[in-house]
């Protein structure tokens, strides 16, 4: 049991760390400065349009160097090379980690992905403060992630509503029915079911199948983690999912671009 609790603490640790990080970012870069970014007034791509585009795959392909559970996954490849390959292979969107301490991500990674591609980019981070939403827009993101496990319903409402006012798309991530039911609000575009158990880091795609019927039809349905076979995507589609977030499966290969091409060929 203790083992589970220790693992559970990783999310708590990330949030504690994130609060310090945001505090320090605020002291370095003002809201005004963020709003002066070249990206700030660009119109965001529509997550829905790209996700449902029949010429694309529904895959949200992730650029991730490391993770707390796996350690370093791939720190040898460039953001531009990998995200270009993802987009060329038919990814509907890109997910870019910007958390530095736990995932070796950088804000510059998001900028690089935005400059190199013409599909939506998700800022994958632990959003706990309105400052990060403004920052996401200034870095060129089209989509932000809100994680129900670390936010209250009121916080989700506030952050989602700010994001929508800036033209950003909002993806809410849930792990179970309780999180789903308390977090739904009209400012969300998509609901992502994270198939990873946050207590022990095990993954099971079963979580997606269990929650699918409970996600209201007005939201895009995304399944996240534990997807390593094209067959899984075919099955998830029959359960009503339109989006599939895949990171580790591609990134753990020496050539993530080749990995997604092979995967998509099998999907066809």
C-alpha positions in Angstrom: 0.0 0.0 0.0 2.8 2.3 0.9 4.3 1.8 -2.6 1.0 3.2 -4.1 1.1 6.2 -1.8 4.7 7.0 -2.7 3.9 6.9 -6.4 0.7 8.9 -5.9 3.0 11.7 -4.5 4.5 12.3 -7.8 1.5 14.4 -8.9 1.6 16.2 -5.6 5.3 16.9 -6.1 4.7 18.1 -9.6 2.0 20.6 -8.4 4.1 21.9 -5.5 7.0 22.4 -7.9 4.7 24.0 -10.5 3.4 26.6 -8.0 7.0 27.7 -7.5 7.8 27.6 -11.2 4.7 29.8 -12.0 5.6 32.2 -9.2 9.1 32.7 -10.6 7.8 33.0 -14.2 5.5 35.8 -13.2 8.3 37.7 -11.6 10.4 37.3 -14.8 7.8 37.9 -17.5 4.8 40.1 -17.0 1.3 39.5 -18.5 1.9 42.5 -20.7 5.1 41.0 -22.1 3.3 37.7 -22.8 0.6 39.5 -24.7 3.2 41.2 -26.9 4.3 37.9 -28.3 3.9 37.4 -32.1 1.7 34.4 -31.4 -0.7 36.1 -29.0 -3.1 37.4 -31.7 -2.9 34.5 -34.1 -6.1 32.6 -34.6 -5.9 29.1 -33.1 -6.5 26.1 -35.3 -9.8 24.2 -34.5 -9.0 21.0 -32.6 -12.3 19.6 -33.7 -11.7 20.3 -37.4 -8.4 18.6 -37.4 -9.5 15.7 -35.2 -12.5 14.9 -37.4 -10.7 15.5 -40.7 -11.1 12.2 -42.6 -7.7 12.8 -44.3 -6.1 12.6 -40.9 -5.7 9.8 -38.3 -7.2 11.3 -35.1 -3.8 10.7 -33.5 -2.4 13.4 -31.2 1.3 12.6 -31.4 3.4 13.6 -28.4 6.9 14.9 -28.2 8.2 13.8 -24.8 11.9 13.3 -23.7 11.3 11.7 -20.3 8.7 10.9 -17.8 8.7 10.4 -14.0 7.7 6.7 -14.4 10.0 5.8 -17.3 13.0 8.1 -16.9 14.6 9.2 -20.2 12.6 8.0 -23.2 14.4 9.8 -26.0 16.6 12.9 -25.6 18.4 12.6 -28.9 15.9 13.9 -31.4 14.9 17.4 -32.4 11.4 18.8 -31.9 11.2 20.1 -35.5 12.2 16.7 -37.1 9.9 14.7 -35.0 6.8 17.0 -35.1 7.2 17.4 -38.9 7.3 13.6 -39.3 4.2 13.3 -37.0 2.3 15.9 -39.1 3.4 14.4 -42.4 2.2 10.9 -41.3 -1.3 12.3 -40.7 -1.3 13.2 -37.0 -4.4 15.4 -36.2 -2.6 17.4 -33.6 0.7 17.5 -31.7 1.3 17.4 -28.0 4.4 19.0 -26.6 5.5 18.7 -23.0 6.7 22.0 -21.5 7.4 20.8 -17.9 11.1 21.0 -17.4 11.8 19.3 -14.0 9.9 16.1 -14.5 9.7 15.7 -18.3 12.7 17.6 -19.6 10.4 19.8 -21.6 11.0 23.4 -22.6 8.7 26.3 -23.5 11.0 26.7 -26.5 9.9 23.2 -27.7 6.3 24.4 -28.0 7.5 27.5 -30.0 9.6 25.2 -32.3 6.7 22.9 -32.9 4.4 25.8 -33.7 6.8 27.4 -36.1 7.5 24.1 -37.9 3.9 22.9 -38.4 0.4 23.8 -39.6 -1.7 21.6 -37.3 -2.9 22.2 -33.8 -0.4 22.1 -30.9 -1.4 21.1 -27.4 0.6 22.5 -24.5 1.0 19.5 -22.3 1.7 20.7 -18.8 0.2 21.0 -15.3 -2.0 24.0 -15.5 -2.9 25.5 -12.1 -2.8 29.2 -12.7 -4.4 31.7 -15.2 -0.9 32.9 -16.0 -0.1 29.6 -17.7 -3.1 29.9 -20.0 -1.9 33.4 -21.2 1.6 32.0 -21.5 0.3 29.0 -23.6 -1.3 31.4 -26.0 1.9 33.5 -26.2 4.0 30.4 -27.0 1.8 29.5 -29.9 -0.4 26.7 -28.4 -3.9 26.0 -29.9 -5.0 23.6 -27.1 -4.5 23.6 -23.4 -4.8 20.6 -21.0 -6.6 20.8 -17.7 -6.1 17.8 -15.4 -9.2 17.2 -13.2 -7.1 15.3 -10.6 -5.2 18.5 -9.6 -8.0 21.1 -10.0 -11.3 21.9 -8.3 -14.5 22.3 -10.4 -14.3 26.0 -9.8 -10.7 26.2 -11.0 -11.5 24.2 -14.1 -14.4 26.6 -14.8 -12.1 29.7 -14.4 -9.2 28.3 -16.4 -11.4 26.9 -19.2 -13.4 30.1 -19.5 -10.2 32.2 -19.8 -8.8 29.8 -22.4 -12.0 30.1 -24.5 -11.9 33.9 -24.3 -8.4 33.7 -25.9 -9.6 31.4 -28.6 -7.8 28.4 -27.2 -9.3 24.8 -27.4 -9.7 23.1 -24.0 -8.9 19.4 -23.3 -10.0 18.1 -19.9 -8.2 15.0 -18.7 -10.0 12.6 -16.3 -9.0 9.3 -14.7 -12.3 8.1 -13.3 -16.1 8.7 -13.3 -16.0 10.9 -10.2 -13.5 13.4 -11.9 -15.6 13.3 -15.1 -18.9 14.1 -13.4 -17.6 16.9 -11.2 -15.6 18.6 -13.9 -17.8 18.9 -16.9 -18.6 22.4 -18.0 -19.6 24.1 -21.3 -16.2 25.7 -21.9 -14.6 22.4 -22.7 -14.0 21.1 -26.2 -12.8 17.6 -25.5 -12.6 15.1 -22.7 -9.5 12.9 -22.5 -9.6 9.7 -20.6 -6.1 9.0 -19.2 -5.7 5.2 -19.1 -2.8 5.6 -16.5 -3.6 4.9 -12.9 -2.0 7.8 -11.0 -1.6 5.7 -7.9 0.6 3.0 -9.3 1.3 4.2 -12.9 -0.2 1.0 -14.4 -2.0 1.5 -17.7 -5.2 -0.1 -18.9 -7.2 1.0 -21.9 -10.2 -0.5 -20.1 -10.6 2.9 -18.3 -11.5 4.4 -21.7 -14.2 1.8 -22.4 -15.7 2.2 -18.9 -15.9 6.0 -19.2 -16.9 6.4 -22.8 -20.7 6.0 -22.3 -20.6 8.7 -19.6 -19.0 11.4 -21.7 -21.7 13.7 -23.1 -21.9 13.7 -26.9 -21.1 17.4 -27.3 -17.5 16.8 -26.3 -14.8 15.2 -28.5 -13.7 11.9 -26.9 -10.0 11.3 -26.5 -8.2 8.2 -25.2 -4.8 8.9 -23.7 -1.9 6.5 -22.9 -1.7 2.7 -23.2 -2.1 2.8 -27.0 0.6 0.8 -28.7 -1.3 -1.1 -31.4 -3.3 0.2 -34.4 -5.9 -2.5 -33.5 -6.6 -0.6 -30.2 -7.5 2.5 -32.1 -9.9 0.6 -34.3 -11.6 -0.8 -31.1 -11.6 2.7 -29.4 -13.3 4.1 -32.5 -16.2 1.7 -32.1 -16.5 2.9 -28.5 -17.0 6.4 -29.8 -13.5 7.8 -29.4 -12.3 10.3 -32.1 -8.8 11.1 -30.7 -5.9 9.1 -29.5 -2.9 10.6 -27.6 0.2 8.6 -28.3 3.7 9.6 -27.1 5.8 6.9 -25.5 5.1 4.4 -28.2 6.7 6.6 -30.9 9.2 8.4 -28.8 10.8 5.3 -27.4 12.0 4.4 -30.9 15.2 5.8 -32.2 13.3 7.3 -35.1 9.8 8.4 -33.9 8.9 9.6 -37.4 9.4 6.1 -38.8 7.5 4.7 -35.8 4.4 6.8 -36.6 4.6 6.0 -40.3 4.7 2.3 -39.7 1.8 2.6 -37.2 -0.4 4.6 -39.6 0.3 2.2 -42.4 -1.1 -0.6 -40.2 -4.0 1.6 -39.2 -5.0 1.9 -42.9 
